[in-house]
Amino acid sequence: MFLLSRNTPKTSPTSIRSTRTTTGREEEQQQQWQSVVQQQKSSNHLPTRPIRVQEEQSEHEVLARDLNRPVYALDLRNHGDSPHDPIHDYPSMADDVEFFIQKHGLSSPTLIGHSMGAKTAMTLCLRSPDTIHSLVSVDNAPIDAALSHSFSRYISGMQALQSSPQNIRKQSDALAFLELYEPSLAIRQFLLTNLVRRPSSSSSSSQEPSSREPSQGGSPHGGATAEAESEFRIPLTTLANALNHMADFPYKDPDRHRFEKPALFVRGTESRYVPDEVLSLVGRFFPRFRVVDVQGAGHWVAAERPEEFRRCVVEFLRGVGDGEQG
């Protein structure tokens, strides 16, 4: 999920990748990033720390450049480097994002979310409409809808890879293994961004054991070898159990919950997640919405058509303006 701050940047436009963490290293990180992130104080509920972004420009860096606004890229719970939690539903994830906004003193930010992140963003907009300035929902709608079988297939493939008797040591081997579950190379590469190497004979003292899920292939601490082993940093069992929750949407009555501020719904023409027949309901929840269709894109709109995605989002956000509050 991306969070675009409307606060005037005190430095040049920047993108800040932020994650929830329990490693207790916030103070050191705070000193390094003090010029771009203010008041990075520890919190018992949702401690955060920025981590250095990759050298190549990613989506949030491009948006920061084009819009001249600070952009935060957030890993939701059970994703990326964020802590693991057995509760994985949209109200809880919306709580996390709202806490981040409050902690950083961000005034009327824009939320951009894709898929699960889109429903999380919509949930927060409908629950706390005064907190959010505008919304960009990418290929998802405020409805209960069955997930594509591909998501359960992804998790099955990652679980099988992690429990493989011969430990995968090269990315090319992992890509070949996952081809049994997903033909798209781009999607397999995306899934493997969560594959990490961990010591097999000892644990890192900086990690919180309670926030980690045991490896599907057995404990990484019980092996006889000290070589690193591959495992996924996301809790696969938790995510598998949460798939039904991800298909739901917590708000059912648009007469009781409504976001009457600018909203953009971006959908891929090859995707089925936002069919024409649900647009009337979208309009009841988000009466100031507009739709942009990205030709030739499936569910992974930004990855499949990055330039078209960038163009429609930048055009929308420039159009709504910093001063428009609905």
Backbone torsions as a table, in degrees:
resi	resn	phi	psi	omega
1	MET	NA	141.7	175.0
2	PHE	-108.0	141.8	177.0
3	LEU	-125.3	115.6	-178.3
4	LEU	-97.9	114.8	-179.4
5	SER	-75.6	142.5	174.6
6	ARG	-97.5	-2.2	175.7
7	ASN	-65.7	138.3	179.6
8	THR	-66.6	121.9	-179.3
9	PRO	-66.4	136.2	179.0
10	LYS	-83.4	-13.6	177.2
11	THR	-122.8	-171.7	176.6
12	SER	-63.6	156.4	-178.8
13	PRO	-55.3	139.6	-175.6
14	THR	-144.6	157.9	170.2
15	SER	-112.5	140.6	-175.1
16	ILE	-126.6	118.6	177.2
17	ARG	-90.5	118.9	-176.5
18	SER	-120.0	143.5	177.6
19	THR	-134.8	156.8	171.6
20	ARG	-82.5	137.9	-178.1
21	THR	-148.2	156.1	176.2
22	THR	-122.5	22.9	-173.9
23	THR	-83.6	-9.8	175.1
24	GLY	74.4	22.6	-178.8
25	ARG	-108.9	23.4	-174.0
26	GLU	-64.9	-37.1	-174.5
27	GLU	-63.7	-43.4	178.8
28	GLU	-64.3	-43.2	179.2
29	GLN	-65.3	-36.3	-179.0
30	GLN	-60.1	-43.9	-178.5
31	GLN	-63.6	-38.1	-178.1
32	GLN	-69.5	-30.6	-172.9
33	TRP	-112.6	17.4	-172.8
34	GLN	-60.7	-27.6	-178.6
35	SER	-69.9	-21.8	-177.9
36	VAL	-119.3	-19.7	179.8
37	VAL	-125.9	124.2	-178.3
38	GLN	-102.5	146.9	172.3
39	GLN	57.9	48.8	175.1
40	GLN	-81.9	77.1	-177.4
41	LYS	-99.7	152.1	-178.9
42	SER	-69.0	150.2	-179.6
43	SER	-141.8	140.7	179.0
44	ASN	-70.6	-25.5	-175.2
45	HIS	-89.9	-50.6	-174.9
46	LEU	-144.6	73.7	176.7
47	PRO	-65.8	144.5	179.8
48	THR	-133.4	152.5	173.4
49	ARG	-146.0	141.5	174.3
50	PRO	-82.2	146.8	174.3
51	ILE	-121.4	155.1	-173.6
52	ARG	-67.0	133.3	-179.2
53	VAL	-76.6	162.1	179.1
54	GLN	-69.1	158.1	-176.6
55	GLU	-67.9	-40.8	178.7
56	GLU	-72.5	150.0	-175.9
57	GLN	-73.5	125.8	175.2
58	SER	-99.4	-178.3	-174.2
59	GLU	-59.1	-44.5	-176.0
60	HIS	-69.9	-30.3	176.9
61	GLU	-69.1	-39.5	178.6
62	VAL	-64.6	-41.6	178.6
63	LEU	-65.0	-40.2	177.7
64	ALA	-60.9	-40.4	179.9
65	ARG	-67.4	-48.7	-172.9
66	ASP	-72.8	-30.5	-175.8
67	LEU	-101.5	-6.4	-179.9
68	ASN	55.9	45.1	-179.0
69	ARG	-139.4	147.0	173.4
70	PRO	-63.9	138.1	179.7
71	VAL	-126.7	129.0	176.1
72	TYR	-105.1	131.2	173.6
73	ALA	-104.2	114.0	-172.6
74	LEU	-104.9	132.0	167.8
75	ASP	-87.5	118.0	176.2
76	LEU	-69.9	165.6	-179.1
77	ARG	-53.4	145.5	-179.8
78	ASN	65.8	17.2	177.1
79	HIS	-132.5	150.9	177.2
80	GLY	56.1	-133.2	-179.7
81	ASP	-94.2	6.7	-179.8
82	SER	-73.8	154.2	-178.1
83	PRO	-63.2	161.8	179.0
84	HIS	-94.3	142.4	-179.7
85	ASP	-144.9	133.1	-178.9
86	PRO	-66.5	-21.1	177.2
87	ILE	-89.0	116.6	-177.1
88	HIS	-135.0	87.0	178.3
89	ASP	-143.8	170.1	-172.7
90	TYR	-67.2	-41.7	176.3
91	PRO	-58.4	-40.1	-180.0
92	SER	-67.5	-41.5	179.6
93	MET	-69.2	-34.6	175.2
94	ALA	-65.2	-37.1	174.7
95	ASP	-57.5	-44.8	-178.2
96	ASP	-60.8	-45.4	-177.9
97	VAL	-67.6	-40.5	179.7
98	GLU	-65.0	-38.6	177.1
99	PHE	-62.4	-41.5	178.4
100	PHE	-59.6	-44.2	179.8
101	ILE	-61.5	-46.2	-179.0
102	GLN	-66.3	-42.2	-177.5
103	LYS	-62.2	-38.0	-177.7
104	HIS	-90.5	1.7	178.1
105	GLY	61.8	37.3	-177.5
106	LEU	-84.8	130.1	-176.0
107	SER	-100.1	118.8	175.1
108	SER	48.2	60.8	179.2
109	PRO	-76.9	166.5	170.9
110	THR	-98.5	137.7	176.3
111	LEU	-106.4	132.4	173.5
112	ILE	-123.1	120.3	-179.1
113	GLY	-137.0	144.5	177.3
114	HIS	-114.6	135.0	173.5
115	SER	58.7	-114.8	177.1
116	MET	-59.5	-40.1	177.7
117	GLY	-64.0	-31.2	178.3
118	ALA	-67.1	-44.5	178.8
119	LYS	-68.1	-33.4	174.8
120	THR	-63.4	-45.0	179.1
121	ALA	-63.7	-43.1	178.3
122	MET	-62.6	-40.5	179.0
123	THR	-59.0	-45.9	-179.4
124	LEU	-67.2	-39.3	178.8
125	CYS	-61.7	-41.2	-177.9
126	LEU	-76.2	-30.7	-179.5
127	ARG	-81.8	-38.2	-176.6
128	SER	-131.6	65.5	-174.0
129	PRO	-62.4	-27.1	-180.0
130	ASP	-71.9	-16.5	-177.0
131	THR	-81.5	-28.5	-169.2
132	ILE	-110.9	140.2	178.6
133	HIS	-85.2	-46.0	-176.2
134	SER	-158.3	165.9	-172.5
135	LEU	-132.3	139.3	166.7
136	VAL	-124.1	112.4	179.6
137	SER	-105.0	122.5	-175.4
138	VAL	-107.1	109.3	174.0
139	ASP	54.9	50.1	168.4
140	ASN	-159.4	161.3	-174.5
141	ALA	-136.4	160.0	-178.7
142	PRO	-80.2	62.4	-176.3
143	ILE	-138.3	160.8	167.1
144	ASP	-82.9	121.5	-178.5
145	ALA	-150.3	139.0	179.4
146	ALA	-62.6	136.6	176.5
147	LEU	-72.3	153.6	171.7
148	SER	-60.6	144.2	178.4
149	HIS	-63.4	-14.8	-178.2
150	SER	-61.8	-32.8	-177.1
151	PHE	-66.3	-44.0	176.8
152	SER	-66.9	-31.4	177.4
153	ARG	-67.8	-39.4	176.7
154	TYR	-58.8	-47.5	-177.8
155	ILE	-65.0	-40.9	177.7
156	SER	-60.5	-41.4	179.4
157	GLY	-64.8	-41.7	179.4
158	MET	-68.2	-37.8	176.8
159	GLN	-64.4	-41.4	179.1
160	ALA	-65.5	-40.1	178.5
161	LEU	-63.5	-42.5	-177.8
162	GLN	-68.0	-31.8	-177.3
163	SER	-97.4	8.8	-179.9
164	SER	-59.3	134.7	-178.3
165	PRO	-59.7	-38.4	175.4
166	GLN	-95.3	119.6	-176.8
167	ASN	-65.6	131.6	179.8
168	ILE	-75.6	125.1	-176.2
169	ARG	-112.0	-15.2	-179.3
170	LYS	-124.8	145.5	179.8
171	GLN	-61.8	-35.5	179.8
172	SER	-61.3	-37.0	177.1
173	ASP	-67.1	-41.2	179.3
174	ALA	-65.3	-41.1	177.9
175	LEU	-61.6	-42.0	179.2
176	ALA	-65.7	-39.5	179.4
177	PHE	-61.6	-46.5	-176.1
178	LEU	-72.6	-12.8	179.5
179	GLU	-63.1	-22.0	175.1
180	LEU	-66.4	-21.5	-175.1
181	TYR	-111.0	-23.5	-178.0
182	GLU	-150.3	118.1	-178.1
183	PRO	-73.8	-26.1	-175.4
184	SER	-73.2	122.5	178.7
185	LEU	-63.7	-40.9	-178.3
186	ALA	-61.2	-42.0	-179.8
187	ILE	-69.0	-39.9	177.9
188	ARG	-63.5	-40.0	177.4
189	GLN	-64.2	-38.5	177.4
190	PHE	-63.4	-45.1	179.6
191	LEU	-60.6	-35.5	-176.7
192	LEU	-77.9	-7.1	172.5
193	THR	-64.4	-16.7	178.6
194	ASN	-93.0	-1.3	180.0
195	LEU	-88.5	124.9	-177.1
196	VAL	-127.2	163.5	176.7
197	ARG	-103.5	127.6	179.9
198	ARG	-127.4	147.9	176.1
199	PRO	-60.9	141.2	-178.6
200	SER	-90.8	-16.9	-173.1
201	SER	-106.1	-15.0	-179.1
202	SER	-150.2	156.3	-178.8
203	SER	-102.9	157.6	177.9
204	SER	-82.5	131.7	-178.3
205	SER	-69.5	-14.0	-177.2
206	SER	-84.6	-8.2	-177.7
207	GLN	-94.9	152.4	176.1
208	GLU	-91.3	110.7	-177.1
209	PRO	-58.1	-34.6	-176.2
210	SER	-69.1	-18.2	-177.5
211	SER	-95.9	1.0	-178.3
212	ARG	-106.6	141.6	177.4
213	GLU	-94.8	138.0	-179.8
214	PRO	-58.9	146.8	177.4
215	SER	-61.5	143.2	178.5
216	GLN	-65.6	-20.1	-178.3
217	GLY	-99.1	16.4	-178.3
218	GLY	107.2	165.3	-177.6
219	SER	-65.9	135.2	177.7
220	PRO	-73.1	-4.4	-177.8
221	HIS	-97.1	-2.1	-173.5
222	GLY	-103.4	-3.7	-176.6
223	GLY	-74.1	162.2	-178.4
224	ALA	-89.0	-14.1	-177.2
225	THR	-99.9	151.0	179.1
226	ALA	-95.0	4.2	-179.1
227	GLU	-72.6	154.7	179.2
228	ALA	-70.7	146.8	177.0
229	GLU	-122.5	155.2	-179.8
230	SER	-88.5	137.5	172.4
231	GLU	-153.7	160.2	179.3
232	PHE	-87.1	136.4	-177.2
233	ARG	-80.6	-4.8	178.3
234	ILE	-102.3	149.2	-176.9
235	PRO	-80.6	95.7	-171.3
236	LEU	-62.8	-40.3	-179.6
237	THR	-65.2	-42.4	177.7
238	THR	-59.3	-45.8	-179.2
239	LEU	-67.4	-37.5	177.3
240	ALA	-62.6	-41.7	179.8
241	ASN	-69.4	-21.5	-176.2
242	ALA	-92.6	-0.6	-174.5
243	LEU	-58.9	-37.9	178.8
244	ASN	-64.8	-38.2	176.6
245	HIS	-64.1	-35.0	-178.6
246	MET	-68.9	-21.9	177.6
247	ALA	-79.4	-21.2	-177.3
248	ASP	-84.8	168.4	169.6
249	PHE	-133.9	131.3	-168.8
250	PRO	-70.9	-20.3	-178.1
251	TYR	-107.2	131.5	-175.2
252	LYS	-114.2	-21.7	-171.1
253	ASP	-116.9	103.1	-179.9
254	PRO	-69.4	-11.1	175.1
255	ASP	-77.9	-16.7	179.7
256	ARG	-103.5	-29.5	-178.2
257	HIS	-130.6	123.1	-176.1
258	ARG	-149.2	144.7	177.1
259	PHE	-116.3	103.3	-172.7
260	GLU	-99.0	46.7	177.4
261	LYS	-129.6	172.5	-175.2
262	PRO	-59.8	136.7	179.0
263	ALA	-143.1	132.1	177.2
264	LEU	-114.1	129.5	175.5
265	PHE	-112.5	113.4	-179.9
266	VAL	-101.9	128.2	-180.0
267	ARG	-134.6	147.8	174.8
268	GLY	-84.6	137.5	-177.8
269	THR	-68.2	-18.2	178.6
270	GLU	-96.4	6.0	-179.2
271	SER	-103.9	154.8	-178.6
272	ARG	-108.9	7.5	-171.5
273	TYR	-76.4	-24.7	178.9
274	VAL	-128.5	74.1	-179.4
275	PRO	-71.4	159.9	-177.8
276	ASP	-56.1	-34.7	-174.4
277	GLU	-68.7	-14.9	178.9
278	VAL	-95.8	-4.0	-175.5
279	LEU	-65.0	-30.6	178.1
280	SER	-65.0	-38.3	177.2
281	LEU	-70.0	-39.1	175.2
282	VAL	-55.5	-43.3	-179.1
283	GLY	-66.7	-26.4	177.7
284	ARG	-76.1	-38.8	175.6
285	PHE	-73.8	-38.2	-174.2
286	PHE	-129.2	77.7	-171.7
287	PRO	-62.4	-18.2	179.7
288	ARG	-105.1	31.9	-176.8
289	PHE	-85.4	158.0	168.3
290	ARG	-137.1	158.6	-176.9
291	VAL	-119.4	137.5	171.7
292	VAL	-123.9	125.9	176.1
293	ASP	-96.3	127.9	177.4
294	VAL	-99.3	110.2	-174.3
295	GLN	-64.6	134.3	175.6
296	GLY	80.2	-1.8	-178.9
297	ALA	-93.9	145.4	171.7
298	GLY	-95.1	-144.3	-176.8
299	HIS	-68.4	-30.5	-176.7
300	TRP	-91.3	67.5	-169.5
301	VAL	-59.4	-51.7	-174.7
302	ALA	-65.4	-33.6	-179.7
303	ALA	-76.5	-35.3	-175.5
304	GLU	-83.9	-34.1	-179.3
305	ARG	-135.0	68.5	-172.8
306	PRO	-61.9	-39.7	-177.1
307	GLU	-70.6	-41.8	177.7
308	GLU	-64.0	-40.1	177.6
309	PHE	-63.1	-48.4	179.8
310	ARG	-58.1	-44.1	-175.3
311	ARG	-63.5	-45.6	-176.0
312	CYS	-71.0	-35.2	179.6
313	VAL	-69.6	-45.3	179.9
314	VAL	-63.1	-42.9	179.2
315	GLU	-61.6	-43.0	179.5
316	PHE	-63.1	-48.5	-174.9
317	LEU	-70.1	-33.4	174.0
318	ARG	-67.0	-32.7	-179.1
319	GLY	-71.0	-37.3	-178.0
320	VAL	-75.5	-25.9	173.0
321	GLY	75.1	152.6	179.9
322	ASP	-67.5	-27.9	-172.5
323	GLY	-91.2	-8.6	-175.6
324	GLU	-83.6	120.6	-178.3
325	GLN	-116.1	14.5	175.2
326	GLY	85.6	NA	NA
